[in-house]
């Protein structure tokens, strides 16, 4: 299977946005997946989905959670019953998919292929959670029947694909709204207004995420303190709890929160050493969240980015917490890295900048950027420990 994946494109510009829909129509008789819980948004999809999966597991349900991208292994995209799926289970699903699609399998992109794999892996689950990869309207995950739509915070990202206006970005995400839906209340007003209009057109019961019942607030606060959750993770847990109330009464939600274990998902403001944090956020919204998390402290920012991101605005947003930028070099074949441009932007912003060579154990370090950056850093960092 690994050899098969090597030849699959992950470049958005090379993907036929209608391919998944055509393939699903052709082969949908082979899929018996239950209606999914569909998570769409700009940031917070992964942790919201994993919190919800773990809450459902605490109630003794069999849960599958499909997320992307991965950090160290392809298996990380497929979470089943508390663990990433095994190589054996993944290979069995691949062979099953291969027997059905035959030569059509080669036509699928990396993400489309992974999405169909998830459909096979989770076919026996009580609850299935799918995280949209890009946008919503043409996303591979949107072809499946939906039981609930969860909309996390929506902001600017992938503007080269989704457009440069927030309204356009929000529309392509919100248009996949199911008959039951919930949206994070921390949105710009134009996003909330558009969500209400689309809900009216689709005759959807759209709810807004609100503060949890007062009887649950104490245990919620204790959980957040126990695991030192950053504000954005608290928000995502709250959204997951609100989503759970759509399926269960208060007492069951309370039981789930009481039994909730630590977030089982890597790279979300994760502390991997006394002074080292990693975060796979790669956009302006993530930068704002990290600025709030670390301010007024200063960090060594180990950073790089694909050139198609708004690198200048991201660095400008992070400037109040940056002591120095250390540019981390890693291989990237399909998308160009910002590399030398970061030096120019740092100069304009009056931030000291240099190439990354080693960790300074006496200073707080934030490794921030794409999954690919964090993946490469983790491999190198763990090798030297």
Secondary structure as UniProt FT lines:
FT   HELIX           2..6
FT   HELIX           12..14
FT   TURN            17..18
FT   HELIX           19..27
FT   HELIX           28..30
FT   STRAND          36..40
FT   HELIX           45..58
FT   TURN            59..60
FT   STRAND          63..66
FT   HELIX           74..77
FT   STRAND          78..80
FT   TURN            81..82
FT   STRAND          83..84
FT   HELIX           87..101
FT   HELIX           102..107
FT   HELIX           110..121
FT   TURN            122..124
FT   STRAND          127..131
FT   TURN            137..138
FT   HELIX           140..143
FT   STRAND          146..151
FT   HELIX           159..162
FT   HELIX           166..174
FT   TURN            175..176
FT   STRAND          180..183
FT   HELIX           189..202
FT   STRAND          205..208
FT   HELIX           214..226
FT   TURN            227..228
FT   HELIX           231..244
FT   TURN            245..247
FT   HELIX           250..259
FT   STRAND          270..273
FT   TURN            274..275
FT   STRAND          276..279
FT   HELIX           284..294
FT   TURN            295..296
FT   STRAND          299..303
FT   TURN            307..308
FT   HELIX           311..318
FT   HELIX           319..321
FT   STRAND          322..327
FT   HELIX           340..349
FT   STRAND          353..355
FT   TURN            361..362
FT   STRAND          365..368
FT   HELIX           371..384
//
